[in-house]
């Protein structure tokens, strides 16, 4: 019944993605007044999950084609520029930060729920 516990890996990946998103938003907010700074953004979690499932996975750092702790590459946001060349929108960054928190909370809820199901099935409440 529990041979494949991919739900835990998916919940962990979702929480990590939310953490990366929060870090990118914090970096963008910190550079909101930096002339010429281009805001960065992460792709959606579903896109990164599909990309991770489609390719080979490394289980050790010495494996071919990558490392197990790969981070998602950020892309430059293509928004309107301020006169100083900065593309950071504080309103958009606040929305992204709130979405990252919600995604992290969702990942923890999924993890907790599945741990409860697993414990109940083993008779260890």
Protein Blocks (a to p, Z undefined) as FASTA:
>chain_A
ZZpcfkmmmmmmmmmmmmmmmmmmmmmmmmmmgghiacdddddfklmmmmmmmmccdfbf
kbghiafkbccddddddddddfkopabdfklmmmmmmmmmmmmmmmmmmmmmmmmmmmmm
nopZZ
